[in-house]
Amino acid sequence: GIGFNFDCFQHYQETGDLGALVEPYPRLLRFAEYLAALRGPDGLLPVENLGIPTVWIDHDAYRQQRHKQCAFNLYAAAMCRHALAPLARAFGQRERAEKLVRLGDEILAATVRRYWSAERGVFVNNLPWSAEEKGIRLCDRSLATAILFDQCPGGNNAAALKALAECPPELGLSYPCNANWRYWALAKMGRADVVLGDFRRRWATMKSVMLNNAIQECWDAAADSTGEWSHCALSPIYVLFQDIAGIRPAAPGFAKVRVRPQLADLGSLELTYFTVRGPIRFHAEPSSKGHRISIRLPAGCDGECQFPGRSPIRLDAGRVNVVECP
């Protein structure tokens, strides 16, 4: 349900089409009300003893079900503030949006109280039970969510970024279909080099890739099993568009586009991003300064190209824009 809220918001961002959301939107609101009613005395959403509903999140990253509570609550808080509240505003329901923001803030505050370690500067999945369990457990999902939606107290995300980049033994790593969260967070923080390294080391060397030219469902897939084929492990494709080429809508329906390339040590890269306004064509070649990039935007789609420490470069619609990427 939380993921579907983000899917609906992403649909609106990609297409600018609210009409397709008229039917699901009231149901999204009821789902938010359901979540609000589930909160316990500590202000947190439970992940155990829910009856028929199940909190899944991932099956590789967690040793115990209770370790999922931190990630689940951060995800729900982000949904309220960054997916459903913007949709409420788009539908002209400002008071509803403010109520959703307050709900998200309350859930986040409760999560910080229970799972934020000021000593370590990171959300710890088993902080309440770490002495009993003789060690700490982290997960890529909670750390990535906290970075993506600015949930670390005081903006203190250095430890989370370090863990996502280095993958220490205490970090639970999500299975391939959920790898995108870690990659999105690393890219947001300018560490596309780690993302590309993972594509080369972890994805390109999958047995299914090397033997069958297919993507497997889990990191370790047994031969002659259904695990040799994945149902949705596609993050290398869309992360390439969104974070390596760095193309994202900056206004609903691609009325404006933001391009934030992070090409690291890649050589040439050429791709086409098909949008509701027409194709965005991206081509990069190595140059003495890094990369020379050509970006052709469709009509009605102005934009800007962003690089760290530099003023944005204007991109004009309907023409080829050439920029140098450090």
N, C-alpha and C positions, 0 to 999 in steps of 0.2 A: 503493500500500500504506500509506503513512504517513497519507494522508488518510482511508483506510478505518478506521484505528485511531481517529481522531478522530470519524468518523461513528458508530462503535459506541459510543464513550463518550458522545456526544451523545444517541444513542438511549436509553441507560440513564438519563441525566440527565432527559430529557424524559418517559420512561415509567416508570422504576423497574423495568423488565422485564429481568431477567437471563436468563430462559428463552430469549429470542430470540438470545442471544449464546453459548449453550452450544456450538453448532456452529462459529461462526467463531473463538471465543476461542483454541482450541489453534493454529489457523492464524496468528493474530496473534502468538502467542508464537514460532512457528517463523520468522515474518518478522523478528521482532526478533533472533533468533539469526543469521539470514542477514545482517542489517545488521551485527551485531557482527563477523561473520567477514570482511566486506568491508573493514574499516578498514585503512588503510595504516600504514606505520611512524610516520607523523606523528599517528596516532590519528584521522584524518579519513576520512569516507566519500568515495569517488571519484565523480565525475560524468562521467568519460570512460573509454573503453576497457573498457566493462563487458560487451561481447558483445551478446547479445540485449536484456537490460534497458536501459531508457532513462530517464535523469533528465530530466524535462520542466520542471516548475516553472511556466514561462510562456514564451511565444514573443515577447512585445513588450518585456519589461523588460531583456533581456540582449543584448549585442553578441557575446559569445563563450560557448561552452559552459562553459568553466572559470570564468566569472564566477558560475555558479550554485552553486558549491560551498559558499559561505558560507551562503546561504539554505537549501540542502538540509540542511546539518548542523545549523543552528539548529532547523529543522523536526523533524528526527529526534530531537534532544535533547529538544525539547518533547514529542514523542510519547511517549518513554520515561517521562518524569517526570509528565506532566500528562494522559495518556490511558490508556496501557496499564498503568502502575503502579496508578492508582486502580481500574481494572477488576480487576486481580489482587487487590487488597484486598477488593473486593466479592465475589470468588469465594473469599475466605478464604485466599488464598495470600500471606501477609505476607512470607515470605522471598523469594519470586519478585518481589514488588513492590520490595523493597529492592535486589535485584540490578538491576532495570530502572532504578531511580533512579540507581544508581552508573554504569550504562552511559550514561545521559543526561548525567550530570555530567561523565563523561570526554569525551564527544563535545563538549560545550559548552566545556570547558577547552581542548581542542585547537583549536576554532574561534576562541576568544579569542586564543590564541597566534598564530594565523596571520592573522586578519582584523581584529582590533580595533585601531583607531588611537587610541592614548592622546592623541596630539596633537590630533586632530579630535573625540575623544569619540564615535566612531561606528564601526560595522562597515563596512569598505570592501571591496567585492566583488573588486577587483583590486589589493589592497594589495601582494601579492608582485610584481606586474608593473607597478605604476603608473608607475615611471620609464620603463620600456620603452614603455608605452602613452601616455606624455605626458599624464597626467591621471588623476583618480580616477573610479570608477564606483560608484554606490550603487544599491540597488533598494528599492522600497517593501515587498517581501515580507520581506527580511531585517530591515529596521528595524522593521516592524510586529511580526514574530515576537519580536524582542528586547524590545520594549515589553510585548507581551501576556503573555509568560512570564518577565518580570523577568530577562532574560539579560545586560543591560548591566552590566559590572563596576562595583561600587559604586553601582548604581542610577543611573548617569549616563546618563539618556536624553534630556536636553534637546536635544542636537544632532539626535538621531533624530526627535524630535517636530517640531522646526523644519523639518527636511527634508520630513517627511510633510505638514506644513501648507502649506509654500511651494512644493514641487516644483521645486527648482533644476534647471538643465540636466543636471547629472551624475546625477540620479535617474532610473533606469529605472522606468517606470510600467507595471504589469501591465494586461493586456487586461480588458475589462469583467467577464468571468466570475470574475476573481480580485481585483476591486476591493475585496471585502469585508474583506481583511486590513488594508488601510490604514484603512478606515472604523472597524473594530473598535478599532484602536490609538488613533486620534484620539479616539474616544468614551471609551475608558478614561481618557484624559488630560484629559477635559473639553472637547474641541474639537469638539463636535457642530455648532458654527457652520460649521466648514470642511466637514463632511460634507454639511450641508444646502446649502451653497453649491455643492458639486460636483453634487448632485442637480439643482439649478436650471441651472447653467452647462454642465455636461458631459453630463448624461443627458437633461434635458428638451429640449435643443437638438439631439439626435441627428437626422440626416436621416431615419432610419427612424421615429423618433417623430413628427416633424413631417409626414412625407409618408404613412406607412403605419400609424401608431399601433402600431408594433412595436419591439422592442429588437434592435439589431444586434449581431453577434458581435464586432466589433472597433470601435475608436474611429473609424476612417475606413473606411467600407464603400462599396465601389463599387456604383453603380446596376446593377440587373439581375443581381446576383450572390447567391450563397448567404449572403454576409456580411451581407445585410439582415435575417437572422433569426438570433437567438442560441439556443443549446441550453440555457443555464443562467445567463444574466446577470440574476440576481434580487436582487442585494444591496440595491437600494433598498427592496424589500419587507421582507426579514427584518431588515435594519438598522433600519428604522422601528420594528419591534416590539421588537427586542432592545436598541437603544441610544438611539433618540429617545424612545419611550415608556419604554424601559429595563426591559422585563420579561424576567426570566430565572429559571430554577429555582434555588433555593438549597439544595435537597435533592432526591434522585432522585424522579422521578415527581411533581414539584410538591407534595411534602408541605409544602414551604415555598417562598415566592416572594420574590425581591428585585426591587423596582421602583426604578429610578434614572433618573427622567425628565431629559432634556436637550432642552428644547423651543426654546431660542434665540429666534429672532424669528418662530416659527410662530404663526399665529393659532389657530383651533380645530382640535382633532384628536380624532377618535373612531375607535376600533378594538376588535375583539374577538379575543382570543388563545385559541384552542381548545386545551385541555389534556386529559390523560387524566382529570382530576378534574372537568372541566367548564369552561365559558368564563370567562375573565377579561375583564371589560368595563372599558375605559379611555376616559375623556372629559375633555378639557382645554379650558378657555375662558380667554381673556386676562383678567387682573384688574389692579388697581392695583399689586399686589406681584409680578406676573409672570404666573402662570397659576393658576387654581383647578382642581384635578384631582379627579375622582371615580373611584374604583377599586372595582369589585365583584368580590370573590374567591368562588370556588365553595366548597362545604362541604369541610372537611378540608384546606384550603389557607391556613394562616396565613402572614403575611409581614411585611415591613418596607419602608418607603419611605426612600430615602437621598438626602441632599443634601450637597454639600461644606460642611464646617465646621459641620455641625449633627448632633445626635444622631439616630439612626434613629427613624422614626415607626412605631409598631406598626400593622399592618393586620390586621383581624379577618376570619376566614373567614365566608362566608355573608351578608355585609352590604355596604352601600355605605360606603366610607371616603372622607372628603373631606380633602384636604391643600392647602396653598398652596405652590406651587413658585416659588422666586425666579428 
